[in-house]
Amino acid sequence: MTAQEIRKLSNEEILEKIKNGKNELLNIRMQNARGSLEKTHQMSLLKKDIARMMTILKERDMGGNE
């Protein structure tokens, strides 16, 4: 998900996506620990998406223009 797509969402939608992303990340970590994770790059992509969403929320809290 790109930053432009995230900025179009409301704060509530972003918070919901963060919550879902963290749950998915937990599942991916468990799969990785069991050795059944085939696409190991998913973990880093999901972490970056969550961080991107949290950054945009922080920008909004601080009164950023974007």
C-alpha positions, 0 to 999 in steps of 0.5 A: 500500500502506498502512502498516497493510498493511505492518506486517502483513508480516514484515521479509523480505517488506518487504525483498523488496517494497523490492527489487522496488519499486526495480527497478520504479522503475528501469523507470519512470524509463527509460520516462519518459526515453524519453517512453513513460510515460503515467501519470507519477504512478506514479513518485511513488506508488512512491517514497512506498511505498518510503519508507513501507516503509523507515520501518516497518523503521527503526521496528522496528529502533529498537524502536517499538511499532507 
